[in-house]
Amino acid sequence: MTAPTDDEKALAQEAFPNGETVTIIKPGTKTDPFSGETVDDWANPVEVDYPYCAVGMGPGSEAWLVGRDLTQVALTVYLPYAAVDALSTDRARVRGVEYGVYGDAFLWRSPFDPDGPGGVELALKAGEG
C-alpha cells in the first residue's frame, strides 16, 4: 500500500480544501507457524493517511434483540484520489473512530466540473451496542 504523492494531495486539497483525513488500515502479514503460509496480522496493521476527504452520514439502522439494542452507524467517505487501496476486508479511521469498509470502492466524478477531479467513494460501518 502506497501513500498519496504530494501532487495527489495538492489536487485533493483543491477539491476539498477543508476536508478531513481518513486513514485506511490494512492488516500486516506474518508467517503461520503451522502451515508456513503468509496470513493477515491485525496486531501489526499498515496505515495510510488520505488528507482532504469529505465525510457524510450513510444509511444507518437499528435492531432490537432481547436484552440488547444494536445501532449500526454508517458513513460515506469521498476520497478525491484516482486510486485508493481499500478492500471490504479493511478498516478506516475517521475522527478517531474505526469503521469497517463495507463493500467495494466506487469511482465517482465531480458534479461541479466534468473535467475536474473525481475520486473514490467508500461506505463505512460500525456496530454499537
Protein Blocks (a to p, Z undefined) as FASTA:
>chain_A
ZZddfklmmmmmmmmmmbccdddddddddddfklopacddfklccddddehiacdddddd
ddddehiacddddddddddbfbdcddfkbccdeehiacddehjddddddfkbmklccddd
ddddddeZZ
